Amino acid sequence: MAIAHFAVGAMATALLLALVAPRLLRSPTVLVVGGIWGMLPDVHWVLPAGSALVRSFHMTAWANVFWFHHYLDGADPGDSPAFAAGLVVLLVVVLAFCELLTRTGTAPTAASPVESGHE
C-alpha cells in the first residue's frame, strides 16, 4: 500500500534529520518530500507511458534507495491494511519522539565555532 511507503519515507527522513539537521525537522515540507521519495518506485502505476522501465527498476534491490522500498514490498507482498496501519502508527510515534528530541534540545546539533564559544 502506498501509505506504508509514505510512512516509512517520512519516518526515515525524520530520524535522519533528528540526527543530522534537527532544524530541518521543523519543516513539514521536508517530511512530505521524504514520504514521496519512498513512494517513487511505484510511479509506474500512474505513468501513461514508459512504465515498463520503471516497473523493472521497482523489482530490483536498487529500489531500496527509496527508503527501503523493495524490502517493504517483500515484507508485505499482500498489501495488508493492518501492516500499513501499523507503519502509520509507528510514524506518529517516531514524529512525537523526534519532536521531543528537538524541543528538549537533546538532538545533536552542528554549532559553528562562534555559537559554541570555541573560536
Rosetta blueprint (number, residue, H / E / L):
1 M L
2 A H
3 I H
4 A H
5 H H
6 F H
7 A H
8 V H
9 G H
10 A H
11 M H
12 A H
13 T H
14 A H
15 L H
16 L H
17 L H
18 A H
19 L H
20 V H
21 A L
22 P H
23 R H
24 L H
25 L H
26 R H
27 S L
28 P H
29 T H
30 V H
31 L H
32 V H
33 V H
34 G H
35 G H
36 I H
37 W H
38 G H
39 M H
40 L H
41 P H
42 D H
43 V H
44 H H
45 W H
46 V L
47 L L
48 P L
49 A L
50 G L
51 S H
52 A H
53 L H
54 V H
55 R H
56 S H
57 F H
58 H H
59 M L
60 T L
61 A H
62 W H
63 A H
64 N H
65 V H
66 F L
67 W L
68 F L
69 H H
70 H H
71 Y H
72 L H
73 D H
74 G H
75 A H
76 D L
77 P L
78 G L
79 D L
80 S L
81 P H
82 A H
83 F H
84 A H
85 A H
86 G H
87 L H
88 V H
89 V H
90 L H
91 L H
92 V H
93 V H
94 V H
95 L H
96 A H
97 F H
98 C H
99 E H
100 L H
101 L H
102 T H
103 R H
104 T H
105 G L
106 T L
107 A L
108 P L
109 T L
110 A L
111 A L
112 S L
113 P H
114 V H
115 E H
116 S H
117 G L
118 H L
119 E L
